[in-house]
Amino acid sequence: MKIIEVKESELKKITLFLIEKRIVLHPMISPDGIPDFTGYENRKVEIILDRNLFVYLLSLIENGRLNDDYKRRVISSLMFWIEFNSFSLTSGLALAEYANFKSDNTEANQEHNAFNSLFIDYSPKDWLDVAIGRSETIKKINHTIRTENNFYVESSHFRMHYLEMLKLAQLFYNEEVSIIEKYKLFFDWIYQNIIICRYTTCLSAKVLSGRSKVFNLKRINFEELNKICMNQAWDLTYLSTWSTLYWYEQKAEKIYLFATADKELKEIFSLTNMHPEKIFTNYFGKQKGKQIEQIMKKIYLPRKKREISDNTLDELIEIGRNKLENQIGKKYGL
């Protein structure tokens, strides 16, 4: 690789931009989006891209430009930072999300082939020029590495998060019970049926307090709600799947960081990892927050790790979808 000269001011500008936007996350290294690798020196680092950032990247290299200044600066700054630090990059979850959306592997493999060519066609200088505004365009991708992979695999993580979102939607649109009763129902249902996820717990507080964009629909219908539930389930799938990697990396050779520009996802991640004791009081106030926390402690009792089959999850999903569709139909006369 050709060595390039990078001015200290240029490196500082890019680093401060990524810190300001809180793009790169890790529960220990970067819980608030400000990376500090103290204690993790000399480790291999791999960055996991979320779907949105991956789409920014593909759009830039396939079209040679991104008309949105912010998106262009985010992805080019991130790519320069990754290459400058000799980090590696993975898009597996982003490709799995797309393959599941399409119910097919074909287009996900096309994206993967383009992704595989990144480090052949582009140098750090290409990303640097765009990141600091020296150029608004980049050369279009040239090489294509042909591979065939199976990305169309619906994980148990996604199934469980999809179930959680269907349940949260039912509770969100149920105006006949109090928030305390909603949490009794929600916690009990999770404990009885699936595995507890702390990121979902935090998201539930944001959603049920009405401080989330998740169910902000102008026209309520089941198809749109179902789509939202699936999209949000994928956001949670990134976090929970990644957690199975970072949970064991204290002595591992490689550590995994997650990159996202999604404000809500970043808020959930940071609050969960930095102030888990403040989740409910943050969204519901001190009194109600403490009540909800006590309900959670009473229901979430220690137990052996559950083994849940795909068939069981599929049956629960069918039940959850039917309940939500019937509920919305009766409520809004659809």
C-alpha positions in Angstrom: 0.0 0.0 0.0 1.3 3.4 -0.9 2.2 5.5 2.1 0.4 8.8 2.3 1.2 11.9 4.3 -1.6 12.9 6.7 -1.5 16.3 8.4 -2.0 16.3 12.1 -4.8 18.9 11.6 -6.6 16.6 9.1 -6.4 13.6 11.4 -7.6 15.7 14.3 -10.5 17.0 12.2 -11.7 13.6 11.3 -11.3 12.1 14.8 -13.2 15.0 16.4 -16.0 14.7 13.9 -16.5 10.9 14.6 -16.3 11.7 18.4 -18.8 14.5 18.1 -21.3 12.3 16.2 -20.7 9.3 18.5 -20.4 6.9 15.6 -18.3 4.1 17.1 -19.6 2.1 20.1 -18.3 -0.5 22.6 -19.5 -1.2 26.2 -16.0 -0.7 27.6 -13.9 1.2 25.0 -16.6 3.6 23.8 -19.9 3.4 25.8 -20.6 7.0 25.0 -19.3 7.0 21.5 -15.8 8.4 22.5 -13.3 5.6 21.9 -10.5 5.0 24.5 -8.4 2.0 23.8 -6.5 2.1 27.1 -6.0 -1.5 28.2 -6.9 -2.9 24.7 -3.6 -2.0 23.0 -2.2 -4.5 20.5 -5.5 -6.2 19.9 -7.0 -6.8 16.5 -10.1 -4.6 16.0 -13.0 -5.3 13.7 -15.8 -2.7 13.1 -19.3 -4.0 12.5 -21.4 -1.7 10.2 -25.1 -1.3 10.6 -27.3 -1.4 7.6 -27.6 2.4 7.1 -23.9 3.0 7.2 -23.3 0.1 4.8 -25.8 1.6 2.4 -24.0 4.9 2.6 -20.8 3.1 1.7 -22.2 1.2 -1.2 -23.9 4.2 -2.6 -20.7 6.2 -2.5 -18.5 3.6 -4.3 -21.1 2.5 -6.8 -22.2 6.0 -7.8 -19.0 7.8 -7.1 -20.8 10.3 -4.9 -23.3 10.9 -2.2 -25.4 14.0 -2.6 -26.1 14.2 1.2 -23.1 16.1 2.7 -23.6 14.5 6.2 -23.8 10.9 5.0 -20.8 11.5 2.7 -18.7 12.9 5.5 -19.7 10.2 8.0 -18.9 7.2 5.9 -15.7 8.7 4.4 -14.4 9.7 7.8 -15.2 6.3 9.2 -13.5 4.5 6.4 -10.4 6.7 6.7 -10.3 6.2 10.4 -10.6 2.4 10.0 -7.8 2.2 7.4 -5.5 4.6 9.2 -5.7 2.5 12.3 -5.4 -0.8 10.4 -8.7 -2.0 11.6 -10.8 -4.5 9.7 -14.4 -4.2 8.7 -17.4 -6.6 8.5 -20.8 -6.3 6.9 -22.2 -9.7 7.7 -25.2 -8.5 9.7 -26.1 -5.7 7.2 -26.1 -8.3 4.5 -28.2 -10.7 6.5 -30.7 -8.0 7.1 -30.9 -7.3 3.4 -31.2 -10.9 2.4 -34.0 -11.4 4.8 -35.8 -8.3 3.6 -35.5 -9.6 0.0 -36.1 -13.3 1.0 -33.3 -14.1 -1.3 -29.4 -14.2 -1.4 -28.9 -12.8 -4.9 -28.7 -9.0 -4.2 -27.0 -9.5 -0.8 -24.2 -11.4 -2.6 -23.9 -8.6 -5.2 -23.4 -6.2 -2.3 -20.9 -8.5 -0.7 -18.9 -8.7 -3.9 -18.7 -4.9 -4.1 -17.7 -4.8 -0.4 -14.9 -7.3 -0.9 -13.3 -5.0 -3.5 -13.1 -2.0 -1.2 -9.5 -2.5 0.0 -8.4 -3.2 -3.6 -9.9 -0.2 -5.3 -9.5 2.5 -2.6 -6.6 3.9 -0.6 -6.8 5.8 2.6 -6.1 9.0 0.6 -9.4 8.4 -1.4 -11.3 8.5 1.9 -9.3 11.3 3.3 -9.9 13.6 0.4 -13.7 13.1 0.7 -13.7 13.3 4.5 -12.0 16.6 4.8 -13.9 18.1 1.9 -11.1 18.2 -0.7 -13.4 16.3 -3.0 -17.1 15.5 -3.2 -16.6 12.5 -5.4 -14.7 9.2 -5.4 -13.9 6.9 -8.3 -16.5 4.2 -8.9 -15.7 0.7 -7.9 -13.8 -1.2 -10.5 -12.9 -4.7 -9.3 -15.6 -7.3 -8.6 -14.7 -10.4 -6.5 -17.2 -13.1 -7.2 -18.3 -15.2 -4.2 -21.4 -16.9 -3.2 -22.5 -16.9 0.5 -25.7 -17.7 2.3 -26.9 -14.6 4.1 -30.5 -15.5 4.0 -30.6 -17.0 7.5 -33.2 -15.7 10.0 -31.5 -15.9 13.4 -33.1 -16.7 16.7 -32.0 -13.2 17.8 -34.2 -11.6 15.2 -37.1 -13.9 15.9 -37.1 -13.0 19.6 -36.7 -9.3 19.0 -39.5 -9.4 16.4 -41.7 -11.1 19.0 -40.8 -8.4 21.6 -41.7 -5.6 19.1 -45.1 -7.2 18.4 -45.7 -7.3 22.1 -44.6 -3.7 22.6 -46.9 -2.6 19.8 -49.8 -4.3 21.4 -49.1 -2.6 24.7 -48.4 0.8 23.1 -51.8 0.9 21.4 -53.7 -0.5 24.5 -55.0 2.6 26.2 -57.1 0.7 28.7 -54.3 -0.3 31.1 -51.8 1.9 33.1 -48.1 2.0 32.3 -47.5 -0.1 35.5 -49.9 -2.8 34.3 -48.3 -2.7 30.9 -44.9 -3.5 32.4 -46.3 -6.3 34.5 -47.7 -7.8 31.3 -44.5 -7.2 29.4 -42.0 -8.5 31.9 -44.1 -11.6 32.7 -44.6 -12.4 29.0 -40.9 -12.1 28.3 -40.0 -14.2 31.3 -42.5 -16.9 30.3 -41.6 -17.1 26.6 -38.2 -15.9 25.6 -34.8 -14.7 26.8 -34.4 -11.3 28.5 -32.4 -8.7 26.6 -31.3 -5.6 28.4 -31.3 -3.5 25.2 -35.0 -4.4 24.6 -35.7 -3.4 28.2 -34.2 0.0 27.5 -36.0 0.4 24.2 -39.3 -0.6 25.9 -39.0 2.4 28.3 -38.4 4.8 25.4 -41.3 3.4 23.4 -43.9 3.1 26.2 -43.1 6.5 27.6 -43.9 8.0 24.1 -40.4 9.3 23.6 -39.5 7.1 20.7 -39.9 7.5 16.9 -40.8 3.8 16.6 -44.6 3.9 16.4 -44.9 7.5 15.2 -47.3 6.8 12.3 -49.7 9.3 10.7 -52.0 6.4 9.6 -52.2 3.3 11.7 -52.5 0.0 9.9 -51.2 -3.5 10.6 -48.9 -3.7 7.5 -47.0 -0.5 8.5 -46.8 -1.6 12.1 -45.5 -5.0 11.2 -42.8 -3.5 9.0 -41.8 -1.2 11.8 -41.6 -4.1 14.2 -39.4 -6.0 11.8 -37.1 -3.1 11.2 -36.7 -2.4 14.9 -36.1 -6.1 15.6 -33.1 -5.9 13.2 -31.7 -2.9 15.1 -31.9 -4.9 18.3 -30.4 -7.9 16.5 -27.3 -6.0 15.8 -26.8 -5.1 19.4 -27.7 -8.5 20.9 -25.7 -10.5 18.3 -22.7 -8.2 18.8 -23.0 -8.7 22.6 -22.3 -12.4 22.1 -18.9 -11.3 20.7 -17.9 -8.6 23.1 -19.1 -10.5 26.2 -16.1 -12.9 25.9 -13.4 -10.5 24.6 -11.5 -9.6 27.8 -8.8 -12.1 26.8 -9.6 -12.5 23.1 -7.2 -11.6 20.4 -9.9 -9.6 18.5 -12.4 -7.1 19.7 -15.5 -5.9 17.9 -16.8 -2.4 17.8 -20.2 -1.3 16.3 -20.7 1.7 14.0 -24.0 3.4 13.6 -25.4 6.8 12.9 -28.9 6.0 14.3 -29.5 8.5 17.2 -32.1 6.3 19.0 -29.9 3.2 18.8 -26.9 5.1 20.2 -29.1 6.5 23.0 -30.3 3.0 24.0 -26.8 1.6 23.9 -25.2 4.3 26.0 -27.9 4.4 28.6 -27.9 0.6 28.9 -24.1 0.4 29.3 -23.4 3.6 31.3 -26.5 4.1 33.5 -28.6 0.9 33.5 -30.0 1.9 36.9 -31.5 5.1 35.4 -33.4 3.6 32.5 -36.9 3.7 33.9 -36.5 6.9 36.0 -35.0 8.6 32.9 -38.2 8.0 30.9 -40.9 7.8 33.5 -39.7 9.9 36.4 -38.5 8.9 39.8 -41.8 7.5 41.3 -43.1 5.5 38.3 -39.5 4.5 37.4 -38.9 3.0 40.8 -42.2 1.1 40.6 -41.4 -0.4 37.2 -37.9 -1.4 38.4 -39.4 -3.2 41.4 -41.8 -5.1 39.1 -38.9 -6.2 37.0 -36.9 -7.4 40.0 -39.9 -9.5 41.2 -40.5 -11.1 37.8 -36.9 -11.5 36.5 -35.8 -14.2 38.8 -32.6 -16.3 38.3 -33.1 -19.4 36.1 -31.3 -21.7 33.9 -30.6 -20.6 30.3 -33.6 -21.5 28.2 -33.4 -23.4 25.0 -36.1 -22.2 22.6 -36.7 -24.0 19.3 -37.3 -22.2 16.0 -40.7 -23.9 15.8 -41.7 -22.5 19.1 -40.6 -19.0 18.1 -42.5 -19.3 14.8 -45.7 -20.3 16.6 -45.4 -17.4 19.0 -44.8 -15.0 16.1 -47.9 -16.2 14.4 -49.9 -15.6 17.6 -48.3 -12.2 18.1 -49.1 -11.0 14.6 -52.7 -12.2 14.8 -53.2 -10.5 18.1 -51.8 -7.2 16.9 -53.7 -7.3 13.6 -57.0 -8.0 15.4 -56.3 -5.3 18.0 -55.5 -2.7 15.4 -58.5 -3.8 13.3 -60.9 -3.4 16.2 -59.4 -0.1 17.5 -59.3 1.7 14.1 -62.0 -0.1 12.3 -59.7 -1.6 9.7 
